[in-house]
Amino acid sequence: MTRILVVDDDPYIQELIGHVLVKEGFEVSTAANGLEALSLLQELKADLVILDVMMPEMDGWELCRELEAHYDMPLLMLTAKGDTAQKVKGFELGTDDYMVKPFEAPELIARVKALLKRYRIAASQQIQQGELLLDRKTYECRVRGEAVALPLKEFELLFMLASYPGRTLLRDQIVEQIWGYDYEGDERTVDVHIKRLRERFPEDSHSFRIATVRGLGYRFEVTG
C-alpha cells in the first residue's frame, strides 16, 4: 500500500490530511517537524511526503533540502504563504508541487495522485515495446537499434503512452502529467504532439501505433 508521510507541527492539520488520505486508501504516517520526519524515514519507506514550511526544530525549507539530497520521492509543500517568491524557493529546493493553506480536500487528493503517477512513470527509467526502446534517464529513443531524435515533450508523451500499452489515457491525464497540473493552454496541444509522433512512426512501417479513442484520448498498441 502507498504510504504518505505528513510533516506538520499542527495536530489538526495532521489529523485532517490523514483522515482524507486514509479514506482514499493510503497509509499515513505523521511527524511534527523535519528532524522527526528524518528519524521516521530511517525506519519506514514513504512514497510521498507532504510537508509544511513553518515548523520548529527543522523547518520545511531545510527538510526539503535533506529529502532532495538523500531520498528519491515526490514532495508536496504546504504553506500559508501564497506569494510567487515562496513558490519559486520551494521549487528551487526540490519540491514537486505546492499548495497554499487553507486547501480543499478534493484538490489535495488530486495533486497527491497526480504526483504519484508522474513519479512512477519517471521512476521507470527504461521501456521496451517491440522494436521501440525508450530510456528515460538519457531521453534516448531507439527503433530497431537506430537512434531517433525526439523533442522533449514528444519523448515524454511517447514514454507515457508506452508505459501503459493497451490502456486508454484520457487527454486530461496526459495534459496533467506532461504539461503539469496548472497548465492553462489549449488541450489540442496533445493532438498536435500525437500527430507529430504518428508522422515520425508511421504504423505501416513500425510494430506499434498510437490509436485514437474517440472522445476520450489515446492508446499505445503493439501491432507486431
N, C-alpha and C positions, 0 to 999 in steps of 0.2 A: 504493500500500500504506500502511496505517496505521502511523505512526511514533510510538513512545513514548520519551520521554526519562526515563532513570532517574538520579536525583541522590542519591548516597550516597557517603560517604568510605570505606566498607568495600568493598574489591575483591571479597571473597567474595559480598557481597550483590548487587553489580553483576552479577557473573557468574551467580549463581543466578537472579535475576529475568530477566536477559537470556536465559538458556537456556530458562526456562519460557515466556517470551513469544514467542521465535523459533519454538518448536515449535508455537505457536498461529497462526503466520503473520504476526506483527507484525515490523516493522523496529524495531530498538532502538539508541538512542544513549545514551552514559553520560557523566556528569560527576561530579567528586569533591566539588564544593561549589557554592554558589549563584552565585558570580562566574563560575565555569567554565560553569555552565548558561546564564547570561545571554549569555555570549560565544557559545556554541554556537547559541543561538536567533537570533542575528543572521545566521547562515549557513544554517540549516535550519528547516523548519517541523515542529513537533511537534503531534500530535493530542491527546496527553495527557501529563501529567508526573507521575511518581511520585517523591516527594521525602522524604528523611529529615529529622528535626528537628535532631539534634545533628551539626553539621558545622563544620569550621574555615572561616576566611575570611568566609563568609556562611552563617549557619545557615538552617534550613528556615523559621523564622518570617519572617525578612527576605525570603527568596526568595519566599515565598508572597505577601507584600505587593507585591513588584515584579511578579510574574506577574499578580496580580489587577488591578494598576493599568495594565499596559501590554499584556497579552495576553488572548486570549479562548479558553481551553481548559480542560477539566476537570482538577482536581488531586486526587491521591490521596496522602495524607500517611502516612508510616511512622514509627513511634516505638517505643521500648522502654517508654515510659510509657503506662499504660492508665487513668489516673485521669480522672474527668469534667472537671476543670478544664483539663487539657491538650486534651481533645477540644473543649471549648467555645472555647478560644482559637484552635484550628485553624480551626474553622468561622467564627468571627468574622473571621479574617484572609482567608477566601475559599476554603479547601479544600472540596472537594465530598464527600470521603469520607475514611475514617480506618481504618488497620489497625495493630494492635499486633504487634510482633515478639515471639517467632517466629510465623510465619504458615504456613498450608498453601497449597501451590501451587494447588489447585483453587479455594480461596476467592479468592485473588489474581486469578485468571483471571476468575472470575465477577464480581468487583467492577469490574475493568477493562472488561469487555464491557458491563456494566450502565451504567457511567458514559458510555461512548462512545455507547450507544444513546440515553440521556437527552439527551446534549449535541446529538446530531444532530437529534433532534426539536425541541429548544429553538432550535437554530440556524435551523431552517426557520420563519421569522417569520410567513409567511402561506400559507394553504392555501385553494384554491377547488375544491370538488367540486360540480359542477352549480350549483344555486341557493344553496349554502351557502358562506359566506366566513368564515374564522376568522383573526384577526390575533393572533399570539402576543405581539407587542410590547405591544399595548394591551388584550389579553384581550377583544377585541370580537368578537361573533358577529352575523352578518347573514344573513338569509334573504330572497331576492328584494329585497335592498336595505334591508330593515327590521331594525332592531336588536333582538336578543333577549338579555335579561339572563340570564346563567348564573352560578351559584356556581362558585368557582374549581376545585374538583375535577371538577365536571361538564364545565367547559370543557376542562380538561387531558385528561380521558378522551375526550371527543369529538375533540379535536385529535389525540390519539394514534391513535385508530381511523381518522380521516380521512387520516392520514399514510400509511396502508398500505391503500388501497382494494383489496378483493378478497382480502386476506390474513387468515387466521385468527390472531388474537392470543390466546395462552393466558392463562388467569386469572393464573397465576404471573407472567408477563411484565408484565401490566397492574399488578398489585399492586406489583411491584418498581419499575416506572418512575414510577408515580403516587404511591404511598404510601411508597416507599423500601425499600431492601434489608433493613432491620432491622424492618420492620413486623410486629407480632405480633398484629394484630387478626384479626377474622373475615374469611375470604375472601369471604363472602357480601356484604360491603360493595360489591364490584364489581357484583354482581347488582342491588343496591338502586339504585346510581347509573345502571346501564343502564336500569332500569325508569323512572327519572325522566326520562332523556333520551328514551325512547320516548314518554312521555306528553307531553313538550314538542314532539316532532317526529313526530306520527303518520304512518306511511308512506303512508296513503291520501291525504294532502294535501301530501306532500313528495316530492322527486325522489331521496331516499336513504333507506336504512333500516339498522338495526343488526341483523344476523342472528345467531341463536344457533347455534353449532356444538356439538351436544350432547356433553357430557363433556370438551370442550376449552376453549372460550372464545367469542369474539365476532368478527364480521367486518363491516366497513363496506362497504355495497354502494350504488353509484349506480344508481338504477332509472329515471331519466328524462333 
